[in-house]
Amino acid sequence: MATNPKNKVSSSPRKQRKAYFQGPLHAKKRTMRAHVADDLMEKFDIWSVRVHKGDTVKIMRGGYAGHTAKVTHVDIKRRVIFIEKVTSVKSDGKETARPIHPSNVLVTKLDLTDPLRKMKLEGKAK
């Protein structure tokens, strides 16, 4: 069967890739999620959360594995996050921020300065 009759989503790999790479930003931001630490999992009753600027994360994979710092920028269009002190040195000697995919990090502390985000998380914990 080519499509799912319930929601008309194609199972074609070509169309799946097209939807992933050319999708609208409101759909891309849903994929910007990362697992949360055990204490946050118990406190808010969640498995994963959308990564926001100001969250403290621990890198779990790659050359910077074990590094813990705050998120400085979230690029929804490229589906990457940038973390403090995670940089690459360019050939001319300049340092540039290194992009990290959100699936490779663990959120250890949430930035709850946004009242709507705080309300949503506390509402799920009830």
C-alpha positions in Angstrom: 0.0 0.0 0.0 1.4 3.4 -1.0 -0.2 5.6 1.6 -1.6 5.3 5.1 -5.4 5.7 4.6 -5.8 7.5 8.0 -3.6 10.5 7.5 -2.5 10.3 3.9 1.2 10.2 4.7 3.3 8.6 2.0 5.6 5.7 2.8 7.9 6.5 -0.2 11.5 7.2 1.0 11.8 9.9 -1.6 8.8 11.8 -0.3 9.9 11.2 3.3 13.3 12.8 2.6 11.6 15.7 0.8 9.3 16.3 3.7 12.2 16.2 6.2 14.5 18.6 4.3 12.0 20.9 2.7 9.3 21.0 5.5 8.0 24.1 7.0 9.7 25.5 10.2 6.7 24.7 12.4 7.2 21.0 11.5 11.0 21.2 11.8 10.9 22.6 15.3 9.1 19.4 16.5 12.2 17.4 15.6 14.4 19.6 17.8 13.9 17.4 20.9 16.4 15.9 23.2 16.2 13.4 26.1 16.0 14.7 29.6 18.0 13.7 32.7 16.5 11.2 35.2 15.7 13.9 37.8 13.8 16.0 35.3 12.1 12.9 34.0 10.7 12.2 37.4 9.9 15.8 38.3 8.0 16.7 35.1 7.0 13.2 33.9 8.5 13.6 30.4 11.0 11.7 28.3 12.1 14.4 26.0 11.8 18.2 25.6 12.3 20.8 22.9 15.7 22.3 23.3 15.6 26.1 24.0 18.4 28.7 24.3 19.5 28.8 27.9 19.0 25.1 28.6 22.0 23.2 30.2 22.9 20.1 28.2 25.4 17.4 28.4 26.9 16.1 25.1 26.6 12.3 24.9 28.2 11.5 21.5 31.1 12.7 19.4 34.4 14.4 20.2 32.9 16.6 22.9 31.1 13.8 24.8 30.8 14.5 28.5 31.0 18.3 28.0 28.2 20.2 29.9 27.3 23.8 29.1 24.4 26.1 28.1 22.8 26.2 24.7 23.7 29.5 23.1 21.7 29.3 19.8 19.1 27.0 18.3 19.0 26.8 14.5 15.6 25.3 13.5 16.3 25.6 9.8 19.5 23.5 10.0 18.1 21.4 12.9 21.2 22.0 15.1 22.1 23.6 18.4 25.2 25.5 19.4 26.7 25.1 22.9 29.1 27.3 24.9 32.8 26.5 24.4 32.1 23.9 21.7 34.1 25.3 18.9 36.2 24.3 15.9 39.3 26.1 14.8 39.3 27.2 11.2 42.3 27.2 9.0 42.9 30.9 9.5 43.0 30.4 13.3 39.5 31.8 14.0 37.2 29.8 16.3 33.7 29.1 15.1 30.8 27.5 17.0 30.3 23.8 16.2 26.8 22.6 15.4 25.5 19.7 17.4 22.3 17.7 16.6 19.8 17.7 19.5 19.6 13.9 19.5 23.2 13.8 20.7 22.6 15.7 23.9 20.9 15.2 27.2 19.1 18.1 28.8 20.3 18.4 32.5 18.7 21.7 33.4 15.7 23.5 31.9 15.5 27.2 31.3 12.1 28.0 32.9 12.1 31.8 32.4 9.4 31.4 29.8 6.1 31.3 31.7 4.3 29.3 29.0 7.0 26.6 28.9 6.9 26.4 32.7 3.1 26.1 32.7 3.2 23.3 30.0 5.8 21.3 31.9 4.2 21.6 35.3 0.8 20.8 33.7 2.2 17.5 32.4 3.6 16.6 35.8 0.1 16.5 37.4 
